[in-house]
Amino acid sequence: MPRGRAGAGRTPTRAGVRGIRLSGGEVQHTAVARALVRRPDLLVLDDVSSARDVETERSL
C-alpha cells in the first residue's frame, strides 16, 4: 500500500483500500514515479497521460 511522507510531527498518510482515495491521475502519477525510482534499463509507457490534466501532461 502506498504511503505518503509524514510532515513534522505527523504520521504517514496511507493511500489505498483502507486509506484515502486517489484519483485516476494520482494513481498513474504514483505508478510512473515508482517505476522511475527503480531506474529500469527499459520503461514502456502506454497512454501514460490518459488520466492527467493538461498542465501535468505537458510537464511530462
The 8 nearest C-alpha neighbors of each residue, nearest first, counted from 0:
[[1, 15, 2, 14, 13, 16, 18, 17],
 [2, 0, 14, 13, 3, 15, 29, 12],
 [3, 1, 13, 12, 14, 11, 0, 4],
 [2, 4, 12, 11, 13, 5, 1, 14],
 [5, 3, 11, 6, 2, 12, 10, 9],
 [4, 6, 11, 10, 9, 3, 7, 12],
 [5, 7, 9, 8, 4, 10, 11, 3],
 [8, 6, 9, 5, 10, 4, 11, 12],
 [7, 9, 6, 10, 5, 11, 4, 12],
 [10, 8, 6, 5, 7, 11, 12, 4],
 [9, 11, 5, 12, 8, 6, 4, 7],
 [12, 10, 5, 4, 3, 2, 13, 9],
 [13, 11, 3, 2, 10, 14, 5, 4],
 [12, 14, 18, 2, 3, 11, 1, 19],
 [15, 13, 18, 19, 1, 2, 20, 12],
 [14, 16, 18, 17, 0, 20, 19, 13],
 [15, 17, 18, 14, 20, 19, 0, 13],
 [18, 16, 15, 19, 14, 13, 20, 0],
 [19, 17, 14, 13, 15, 16, 20, 12],
 [18, 20, 14, 15, 13, 21, 17, 16],
 [21, 19, 15, 14, 18, 22, 16, 17],
 [20, 22, 25, 26, 19, 23, 14, 15],
 [23, 21, 25, 24, 26, 20, 50, 27],
 [22, 24, 26, 25, 50, 27, 21, 51],
 [23, 25, 50, 51, 27, 22, 26, 28],
 [24, 26, 28, 22, 27, 23, 21, 29],
 [25, 27, 23, 29, 24, 28, 21, 30],
 [28, 26, 30, 24, 29, 25, 31, 23],
 [27, 29, 25, 31, 26, 30, 24, 32],
 [28, 30, 32, 26, 27, 31, 33, 25],
 [29, 31, 27, 33, 32, 28, 34, 26],
 [32, 30, 34, 28, 33, 29, 27, 35],
 [33, 31, 29, 35, 34, 30, 28, 36],
 [32, 34, 30, 36, 31, 35, 29, 37],
 [33, 35, 31, 32, 37, 36, 30, 38],
 [36, 34, 32, 38, 37, 33, 31, 39],
 [37, 35, 33, 38, 34, 32, 39, 31],
 [36, 38, 35, 34, 39, 33, 32, 40],
 [39, 37, 35, 36, 40, 34, 41, 42],
 [40, 38, 41, 37, 42, 35, 34, 36],
 [39, 41, 38, 42, 37, 35, 43, 34],
 [42, 40, 39, 43, 38, 44, 34, 35],
 [43, 41, 39, 44, 40, 34, 35, 38],
 [42, 44, 45, 41, 47, 39, 46, 34],
 [45, 43, 47, 42, 46, 31, 48, 41],
 [44, 46, 47, 43, 48, 49, 42, 31],
 [47, 45, 48, 49, 44, 50, 43, 27],
 [46, 48, 45, 44, 49, 27, 50, 31],
 [47, 49, 51, 46, 50, 56, 24, 27],
 [48, 50, 46, 51, 47, 24, 52, 56],
 [51, 49, 24, 23, 48, 52, 27, 47],
 [52, 50, 24, 48, 49, 56, 55, 53],
 [51, 53, 55, 54, 56, 50, 24, 48],
 [52, 54, 56, 55, 57, 51, 58, 48],
 [55, 53, 57, 56, 52, 58, 51, 59],
 [56, 54, 58, 57, 52, 53, 51, 59],
 [55, 57, 53, 59, 54, 58, 48, 51],
 [58, 56, 54, 59, 55, 53, 52, 48],
 [57, 59, 55, 56, 54, 53, 52, 48],
 [58, 56, 57, 55, 48, 54, 47, 53]]
